[in-house]
Amino acid sequence: MKTEFWYPPGFPRAEERFLQRCALALASLAGFIIFLCQFSTILRDLQTALRTGAEGLTMPPLPALTAGCWIGFLVLALGQGVLAAAHYLWHYQGGRSIYRMRTLPQRFELARRCLAAPAAALGWCVLAAVAVAVLCALYYRVFTPAGLLPAHWLLGGALC
Amino acid sequence: MLNWNNVYKSYWGANRALDSVSLSVGPGEIVGLFGANGAGKTTLLKCALGLLRYTGSVTLDGEPITHRNIARLSFATCEHSFFPALTPAAHREFYKEHFPTFREKRFDALMDFFALPLHRRARGFSTGQKNQLEVTLALSQGADYILMDEPFAGNDVFNREDFYRLLLGLLEPEETIILSTHLLEEVQHFISRAVLLDRGTIAGDVTTGELEERGESLMDFVKSSLHYRGDRVLKTLEGLDDGEEE
């Protein structure tokens, strides 16, 4: 099925898809950078403390370091609601093509064209967030010195 | 048969746009829907299409109008229901895809008749061309009942007259037109029946055959049914003159 079937007729879908991809890339990059900043700051502090003779110190578990990473994805997810509304309002631009859409024999055509692309973007958003989470976990595991790695580093105390 | 049964519609609980309107339109009729601004013409058409909420019922051959039979109705409106960002060629594809009964030959013939550019986005059209595209799409959809709401506002008179003539030759015997317009004199030889709306009620319903038998023109029928006050201009001017003299 052509991609145009998932957008309101005549909607600038290429531009929307480009902006969605840019926003997703930015959210992913921002998420990972936020994690890196928190990770490196804490690691530096811990290493300084160890040099002064402190003992029994470990890195906070991964969830504590990724807490702020999801803000970009959250904004993007909320933006999909705005986008769905924009798709609907598109049918009021330059006329009332909403009449045409509401009188089509295909009952769900209007809903499909307004909601499909935002729903797909939401799905990509979740996938990207999972990918960033995996990347953060790998980085945490690889770059945390063995002596500073807590016992339940992946999920913290959540499952203990 | 398209039936409005005791249809009642009010906007924001205030004015009654339609007050228990009952009307039946059969196959093959060409019905002119007349009335002053705000009489309820547009509301009547939009209720049939399910574009407005109302009480009462509208049925098509006894069945309520749903997505199953909505394709049997088409709508041409002066508000324009086409997609401004699409070209007529893209509209043709869209209609072919959504309406199995789409009349492609008729679409092409009307595009030629109106000399509309096939590959230019509709948003760049003049108002007259937009009306022509709107009417072309409504007539080509393959609907049995074609509802038109002031479709020619902004078109020049020559285009309109030619179009009426073309339309009479174009329509199949079972195709029905319901045309809401103020252009009474222009359409009087084109329609087979006139329905008058006044403040949300049917004020008159007559076939042009009955009018001919009575020797009455459509304009006279409309004026008498709507209690037109021919002396109101004179009275207003006299009132103004009296005021200035004092």
Interface residues (C-beta under 8 A of the other chain):
Chain A: P9 G10 F11 P12 Q93 G94 G95 R96 S97 I98 Y99 R100 R102 T103 L104 P105 Q106 R107 E109
Chain B: L49 G50 L51 H67 R68 I70 A71 L73 F75 T77 E79 H80 S81 F82 F83 P84 A85 L86 A90 F94 H98 F99 R121 R123 K130
